[in-house]
Amino acid sequence: MSNVVTRFAPSPTGFMHIGNLRTALYSYLVSKSQGGKFILRIEDTDQVRLVEGATDVILDTLKMTGIEYDGEPYVQSERLSIYKEYAEKLIAGGNAYYCFCTQQRLDSLRDENGIGGYDGHCRNLSKDEIEKNLAEGVPYVIRQKMPDEGKTSYTDVVYGEVEIDNSELRDQILIKADGFPTYNFCHVVDDYLMGVTHVVRGNEYLTSTPKYCLLYDAFGWERPTYVHLPLLMGKDENGNVSKLSKRHGAVSFQDLVNDGYLPEAIVNYIALLGWCPKDSNQEFFTMDELKSAFSIDGLSKSPAVFDYEKLKWFNAEYIKKMPDDKYEEKALPILDEFCENYINTKKLASLLHTRISYFGEIRKSIDFVTSRLEMDSSFYTNKKNKTTPENCKEVLVDCLPILEAVENWDNDTLFAVLKEYSASKEKKAGAVMWAVRIAVGRQIITPGGATELMEVFGKAESIARIKQAVEELE
C-alpha cells in the first residue's frame, strides 16, 4: 500500500467551479493511481463568505462524479483550538507574534488606491507590552514573522524550481481577531496533521507557497510534494482566450448537469484538460481506467482551454452509448413536459437518441413538434428527388385518403403504404417521402423520416398537418 496522501480542501462558498472539480479529480488520481489515500476537508474558516447549502453541493458533486474520499470529511471550524495551539508554538519559537494594530492604523498604511502592506509595527514589542495588552483584552491577530533577507525556494513537480525574495513577503496573519485561522495557516497545520504527502492545487498558489514552506520549516516539519496545476482558460465566440469565467458559458458542474451533460462525460473531458495519457490516442476513460492510466509526469504546465464544443462532442458520444432505458429516464421527462399528450414521446426520444449533444438540447430540437412552424413552399424543392411544390401537392392530395384509411398507425405500416402508393403511381419513393416529411415536419431537416414523424405525431395531427400543407400549396 502506498503512503501517498492527497486532499481536496474546498471552501463552501457556492457552486463547484469546473476548475475546482478538476483540482479534486487530479488530487484524487494522484493518490489513487498509486494506491494511496484521498481526504476531503471543508475549509470554512472564512465565515463571511460561507454560503448555506454549499457543503452539500460539494458532497453531491463528488458523489455524482465518482470521486470517493476516504473516511469522514474534516471540517476546519470544528478544529479551532488546534490552530491556536500551533500558532502559540510559533510565537514561542520566535516565528510569529501578537499584533495589536487597529484597523484604522492598518488602513492608514494604504494609498488612495488601497495599495499598501503591513509595516511590521508589532514585530519587536517587548514582553511587558505584550503581556499588558493581553491582560487588558486589547484585540489582536497573530502574524507570521517573515525573514527580512535571503530567498525561499521549493521544487514543484510541474513547474520545477520556484524561488522568491523574502523581502517580498509580508508578515501574514495566521489567527484573526475573531479567533479563526486564515487559510494561509490552517491548511498547513491540517496538511501536516493529516499526513498529506502531495498538495495538488491551482497554479495561482505558486508564489504563495514559499510562505507555507517557511511555516513547515519553522515547525521543523518535512515539506510535502507540491503539484500546481495549469490555468484553466475559456474561449469566447470570437476565439479569444482568457481565464475561464461565466462569460464563456456554464462554469459550474451543477450548471452543466442542469443543462443535460452527463457527469461521467464531464469528468472524462476535464481529466484531459492539463493531463495527457501515455497512450495519447485514447480519449475515453472510465474512472477506473483513469486511476490506472494517470501519472503526475503527464501533467502540463501550459494553460488548458475548456472548449464547450469538445465537451458537447464527448457528451454526445456518451449519450449514444447509453442503454435505451437509462437514456429514456432522462429524455422522456423533458419531452413529456413540453409535448402534447397525443405525441408519441417514446418514439420521438428514440429518434433524438443519436442526434443530441446534451439533454438540454432536446428542448431546442422539438420546436417543430410543439408547434406548427411557419414554412416556405421552397422547402418542397429537392433536386435529388426532383420534387417541386407542384408535384409535392399532387402527392399529398393523393395520399390523404390513403392515409386516412390506415388503421395501424405505426412506422412499418405507414412505410409500406407509401411505398405501395409510389410504386402504383411509378413515382420515386424518395420523392413521395420528401413531400410527406416536409408537410408533417414543416422544416427541411428533421430527426426522422416521413413515416417515423407520422408515428410521432399520431394519426389525427399528421392528417391535420398534411391538410394544412395542401391548403398552403393551393
N, C-alpha and C positions, 0 to 999 in steps of 0.2 A: 504493500500500500504506500503510495506516495505521500510525502509530508507537505505537498503544495496546498496552501490555503489561500483562497481569494474571497473577496466580499463585494457585494453590491450595497451601496450606502446612500440611498436616495433621501431627499428631503420631501416630506408630504406637503408640497406647496401647490398642487394642482394636477394637471393631466400628465401622462407619461409621454414625454417627448421622444421622438424616434431616436435622437442622439443618446438619450438616457437608456433606452431599450438596447441599443447597440452596445453600450458600455456594459450593461448587465449580461448580455449574451456573450461578449468576448471574455468577461471576467469568469463567467460560468465555464466557458470552453477551455480557458487556460487551465483551470483546475481539473475539470472532468476528463480532459484529454490525457491527463497524467494521473488519473485515479485519485484525485485529491478531494478537498472539502470546499464547499461553497456556502458562505454565510450571508444572510440578509440582516442589515442593520438600518433601522429607521432613524435618521438624523433630524430630530425635531427640536433642537435646542434654540433655533431662531423662532421664538414663539409668535413674533409679529407676522411672519409670513405663512404660518400654518393655515391650511385650508381643510375645513371639515370634510371628512369622507375621502381625503386624498390617500390615506394609508390603505383603504380598501381598494382604491384604484390600482395601487402598486401591487397588492397581493393578487387581485383578479388578473392583472396583466401577466404576471409571472406564471400563474396557473394556466392561463389560456395559451401561453407561448411554450409551455413545457420546460421552463427554466425552474428547476426544483432546487430549493435551498435545503441545507442540512440543519436539523434541529429547529428550535423556535426562533423567530426573529428577535434581535436585540432592539431595545428602544432606549435611546440616549437619555431622554427626560427622566427615565427611571434609574439612572446611574449617576446623578449629580454629585453625590458625596464622594464618589471615586475621583472625579476630575478635580475637586477641591483639594483632596488629599495629595494628588500628584503635583498640582500647582504649588502647594506649600513645600513639597520636596525640592522643587526647582528654586524657590526662594531661599531655602536653607542652603542650597549648594551655590548660591550666588548667580544663578542663571535666569532669575525672574525677580520682580519687585512689585511692591504695592505702589499704585499711582493714585494720588488723591486730587488730580486736576479736575476742576469743574468744567462743565460743558461750555460755559462762557469763555473760559481760558482757551479751551481747545478750538472753539470757533474763531477766536482772535488770531490763531496761527494760520488761518486760511486767507487767501486773497479774495478779490471780488468774484472770481470765477469758482470759488470753492476749492481751490487747489492749495495744498499745503500738507504738512505731516507733523507728527508729534516730535517735539524737540528734546525729549529725554529729561524733562524738568525734574522728575522724581527719582531718577536713576540712583542718585547718591544721597538720598535723605539719611540723616543719622538714625541710629536705632531708637534714640529717645523721641525724635519727631514722629517716627512711625508708630511707636507704642502709644504716644499721646493721641495721635489721630484715631487709632483703632479704639482706644479707651473712650474717646468722645463720640464714637459712632460716625465719624466722617465717612461718607460714601467713597468707595474705592473700586478700582479694577486691578487685576494682576496682569502685568506686562512681561513679555519675554525680553530678556536683556541680550540684544544682538551684539556681536563683536564689531568694534569700530573699524578694524582694518583687515586686510587679507581677503581671501576668496573662499567661497564654499562651492564644492562641485560634487556631482554624483553621476553615475552612469545609468542612462535609460536604455532599455532593451531595444526600443525602436529608433530613438534619436541619437544614441551614443552619449558622449560626454557633454554634460551641461554645467556651465560654471557662471557664477555671478559674484560681483564685487560686494563684499559685506557692507560697504559704505552705502549701498542702495537699499539695504534692508532697514525697515522701521521697527521700532520696538512694538510688535503687535500685541493686541490684547488677547489674553488666554482665558481669563474669567471676567465676565461682565459685571456691572454694578448690581444686577439683579441676581447674581449668583450662578447664572447659567454660563457654561463654557462656550467659547466660539468654535466654529468648525475647525479653524486652524489648529486648535489644541486638542479637542476631544477626539477627533478622528485618529490622531497619532496615538493617544493613550489606548483607545479601543483596538486599533490595529495590532498594537503590541500585546495587549492582554488577551486578545482573541487568537493570537498566533498567526496573523496574516503574513504570508511569505511574499506574495505578489500583489502589489497595488496597481489595479487597472483603472484608468480614468482618462478623460479627455485631455488633449494637449494644452488646454487653457491653463492647466496647473503646472506646466513645465517650469515656469520661472518662479512659482511659489514654493516648489518642492525643496529648494535649499533651506528655507525656513524650517520645514518639517525635519529635514536631515539634522539641523542643529539641535532640535528637540531630542531626537534619538541619541545624538552624541552626548547631550547634557545628562541624559538619564543613564548613559552607558549601555544602551541597547543596540543590538545589531539592526542595521537598516534593512528594510525589505527590498525586494527587487521591484523596480518601477517600470511600468509598461504604459506609456502615454499614447493615446490613440489619435490618428489624424483627424483633422477637422471634417465635419460633415457639411457639405455645401448643397445649395439648391440652384436650379436653373429656371429662369423666368421665360416668358413666352418669346422674348427676343433673343434667347440664348445666353443672356448674361448670367454669370455665375457669382454667387455670394453666399455667405453663411446661411444655412437652411433656416427659414422663418416662415411665418404664416402667409407671407405674400406669395410664396411658392405653391401653396395649397395646404392640404391637411398635413400637420406635422406631429400630431399625437397618434399613438397607437389606437386609442379609442375612436378617434375620428375616422381612421382608415377602416376599422372594423365596422363602424356605423355606416360607412359608405358601401360596405359589402366586400371588403377584402378579407381573405382567409388568414387567420393567424399564422398557419404553417407557411404560407406563401410569403408573408411579411418577414418572418424570421429567416427563411431561406434567402430572401433578397438582401436583407441588411447584413447577413453574415458575409456577403461578398463585397460590402462597402468598406474596404480598407484591409481586406484579407484575401489572399489568393491561394487556393489549394495547390498542392504539388502537382496533381493531375489537373492542369488548368483547363482541360476540356470539359470537365464535369461542372454542371451548373445546378443540378437539382440534388438536394440533400435532405434527408430526414434528420431529426435531432441526433439520433444515434450515429448516423453517418458523419455528422459534423464533429461529434466527440472523437470519432476515430481519425478523421482527416485533419483536424485542427492542429496547428503548431504555431508557436509565437514567431518563428522566423518567417512566417508567411505574411506578417503584418507589414503594411506600407506606411511610410511617413508622408506620402503625398496626400493631399486632400481628396476625399471621395465625394462624388456628386450623386445625390439622390435624384434619380431620374424616374418620374412618375410613369412615363411611357414604358420603361423597362419593367417597373413593378406591375403595370397592367398586363404586360405580356406574361410575366411569371404567374400572376394570379389566374389569367385565362387558361394557362396550361394546367394549373391545379384544379380549376373548375371542370375542365374537360375530363380529367381523370376521376372525378368524384362518382361514386356509385349513384345510381338513379335515386334511391331512397334518401340518401344524405343530401343530394342536390335539391330534391323536391322539398325537403324540410325547410330550406332557405328560400327557394324560389316561389313556392305556392303561396305563402302568406302575403308576399308582395303583390302577386297577381290577383289574389282574392280581394285585396284591399282596393285595387283600382279598377277591376273589371266587373262588368255586369254579370248577373247570375247565369245568363244564357251562354256565356263564353266558356269554352272547354279549356280551363286553365291548365289542366294536366297536359293536354296536347300542346298548348302554347309553351309551357315550360320546357317540354321536350324539344321543340323547335329552337328555343333560345339556348339550350344547354351548351352548344359548341360555338355560340355566336356572341357571348358576353365576356367582358374582361373582368367585371366585378359585379356583384349582385345589385348595387345601386344603379347600374346601367340598365337594368330591366325597366325601370320607370321611364327612361328616355327611349326605350325600344318599342314601346307599346302604344304610342300616340295613335297609330293607325287602327288600333283595336278599340281604344276607349272613346274615339270619336271618328266621324266620317270626314276625313281630311279634304280640304279644298284641292282640286286637281285640275290639270290641263289636259286637253284631248291629245296633245302631242305625246303623252305617256304611252298611248296605244301604238305609236310608231316604233317598229323594231326591224332593222334591216336584215338581220339574220333570219328571222321568221317571215319576212316580207309582209309585215302587218301594217295596217293603216287604221285611222279612226273609222273609216267607212267599212272595211271588211271585218273589223272587230265588232262593229254594231250588228252586222249581219249574223255573226257567230252568236252574240249574246241573245238576239231575238230568237234564233233557232233553239238555243239551249234552255231558255227559260221554261217552256212547258215540259221539256225532258227532265230537268232538274226538279221541277215541282212534283213530278210523279215518283221521284226516288223516295223509298221508304227507309232503307238502312243508310243513314247519313254518316258514313264513315269514309275515310280516305280511300281505301281499296275499292269500295263500291263506286264512289264518285269518279275515281280514275278510270275504271273500266267503262263507265257510262260515257265519259268524254272521249275516250279512245274509240269507242264504237261509233260515236257521232262523227268524229273526224274521218274515220275510215269510210263511213257511208256517204259522206259529202266529198270524199277524196281531198280532204284538207290536211295540211301538216299538223300532226298532234301538237307540236311546239307552238304553232300559231293559235290554235284553239286554247291551249293552256295559258298563253300570254294574255289573250283577251279576257279570259275569266279572272286570272290573277290580278290584273290591273283593275278590273271592275270591282272586285271584292276588297283588295288591299288598298286601293286608291293611292299607291305610291310605287315608284319603279323598283326599288329594292325592298324585298320582304324576306322574313326569316323562314320562308317555306314556299312550296309551290301552290298552284291554284287549288288543288283538291285538299291539301293539308290545311290551307287557310279556311276553306269552307267547313272543314271539320271543326276548326277552332271556333268559328262564328256560329255554327249551328245552322239549321235549315232556314228558319224564319229570317234571321239577319242577313244571311248570304243571298237569299232571294230578293230581299228588300234592297240590298246594295246593287245587285245586278239590274233591277228595275230602275233604280235611280240613275245608273250608268247609261242605260238605254235612253232615258228621258234627256239626259245631258247631251248625248251624242245626236239627238234629234234637233 
